[in-house]
Amino acid sequence: MPKGNPLKQTIASEKYQKKAGYMTKGFKLKRDIVEQFEEACERTGRPQAEVIREFMEEFVQKNRG
């Protein structure tokens, strides 16, 4: 549940994301690589989250035990 006094839409969005199996991950990365990644995503017109998800899926597929 969001803290404070969240809007109804915020509560609904969080409920949907939880039900759909979404989660937030936080990473600390060097500024230079993050900026280069942002620029590459902008140049290709692709959302950063989509590209990261594809990298993660590919890595999992290649490294199944």
MONORVEN-V609585 format. One line per field, one symbol per residue. phi: phi as a letter, one per 30 degrees, with the letter a starting at -180 (. if undefined). psi: psi as a letter, one per 40 degrees, with the letter a starting at -180 (. if undefined). A space follows every 50 residues. Layout:
BEGIN
phi=???
psi=???
END
This chain:
BEGIN
phi=.ddicddeddddddddddddidbcccbcbdeddddddeddddddicdedd ddedddddddedcdc
psi=hiibgiiddddddddddddefiihihihihdddddddddddddefhiddd ddddddddddddfh.
END
